[in-house]
Amino acid sequence: MGFVYMRGRKWWVSYKDGSGVLRRQSTTATAKGAAKRLLLELEHRADRQAKGLEALPAADGGGTVLAALERWVEVGLKGKPSHDGIKSTVKKHFGNHPIGAMRLADVCVTDIDDFLGIKEDQGLSSQTRAHLRAFLRAAYKEATRTGRWLGPNPVDSAIRVKVRTEKERDFIRAEEVPLILGSLEPKDRPLFAVAFYCGLSKADLLGLRVSDVDLERGVLARRRQKTGVEIRVPLVAGVEPFVRQAVEAAKELSSPFVFPGPDGSRLRDDFKLARKLRWAMEKAGLVEKWVHKCRRPSCRHVLEDLKDGTPRPCPQCGMVMWPTGVVREGIDFHSIRHTAASLMLMAGVPPLVVKETMGWASLSMLEKRYGHLLTEHLAREAKRYDLKLDAERLLRPLRKEQSRTIHAQSVVVSLERAPGSPENHSDTGGIQERRKGFEPSTPSLGSSCSTN
């Protein structure tokens, strides 16, 4: 019979595994009840292993969770564009958490649920937590394939993460782009100009190399960082001088990257491009409102929904307040990529060309993100299909025929509604003929025919 106890600040469990060996291990439980539920799960697994219903784990318990994840990354993602990004994510989230040091045989469903719950408390999005759960599940599958883990996958029984619908993104209007570029610092304008008019993502911009630029043909040829799809982006006339200036500056630093850091190396992925965009929009006045905050620690007074960013004294302590502009909801640096696609569509570029330029695998992304712009594009293209017909002249006889038919129908209705009329019964055939559209619309001669 196992038991739980607290050592230091952690809850521990003591139980006998499937081989009859007494084991003591720390848990991620934060309460005694959660530790007891974990103990019951471990004892149930050990009982199944002792009865031969479940295979015994390897002598080392299958290794640690972090080692299994790293093995899956190196084997399952070798040569894929997402390799480096997922490797960094695994090290960041599993390397700094107790679950990363646990053996595969010691991990229970409760540990996985607690791990994902902690990540939720840390502010991670539902999509990121769903990815972490998928990484852990894939690591167990890889351990099963190599014989390091022979039991069921515990991730399958863990609570699924419901991914919330992605927030609706806005895009920057065509007339706002020059204002933003003019408000940026001169050294940042080439990067943002390429982002606005070429539609490259942040990772593709930071990884853009001088060898990817062909100024003679006016083309950027690059393999997308996210999908590995090779794209060829044409350089419009307005953005080519920015690219030329950036390439010359990179050659002066002897850097292989078009937009390098001060030392010529590649800019970090966490480089604050979104902050630069927000500052430029504030300087250009493209904000919905202004919020003024007092900088004195003992005051921190806030004035919201103001119409200008003019510095003003705090009404409580008199210190100058700090103005901050609030841009439109849904605007961030990735919105620039949406802006590029939107500008192309509104300029009349065919959707297939937009798809190839943006590097999408299919047109479904275009329909999902830019359905309203596609509708406008189709309406504009439909107006170009003009048969040069004189509709008024062609419809004039049709309108006369319609008025004659309506008049005949009104006469029929008036005859049907006439009560006690002597012609009401004798002219029934004529009425039926007129209803069916026979011509001429005169009373039927059937009643006066000699053969009757």
PEUR-V590129 format. One record per run of one state. SS is the DSSP state (hx for helix, st for strand, lp for the rest). FROM is the first residue (numbers start at 0). TO is the last residue. If there is no record, write none. Layout:
# PEUR-V590129
ss=[SS/SS]
from=[FROM/FROM]
to=[TO/TO]
This chain:
# PEUR-V590129
ss=[lp/st/lp/st/lp/st/lp/hx/lp/st/hx/lp/hx/lp/hx/lp/st/hx/lp/hx/lp/hx/lp/hx/lp/hx/lp/hx/lp/hx/lp/st/hx/st/lp/st/lp/st/lp/hx/lp/st/lp/st/lp/st/lp/hx/lp/st/lp/st/lp/st/lp/st/lp/hx/lp/hx/lp/hx/lp/hx/lp/hx/lp/hx/lp/hx/lp/hx/lp]
from=[0/2/7/9/16/21/26/31/50/63/64/76/82/94/97/101/102/103/106/108/121/125/145/153/157/173/183/185/198/201/206/208/209/212/214/218/223/229/234/236/252/256/257/259/260/265/266/272/284/288/294/301/306/312/313/319/326/334/346/350/358/363/369/370/383/390/416/422/426/427/435/445/448]
to=[1/6/8/15/20/25/30/49/62/63/75/81/93/96/100/101/102/105/107/120/124/144/152/156/172/182/184/197/200/205/207/208/211/213/217/222/228/233/235/251/255/256/258/259/264/265/271/283/287/293/300/305/311/312/318/325/333/345/349/357/362/368/369/382/389/415/421/425/426/434/444/447/451]
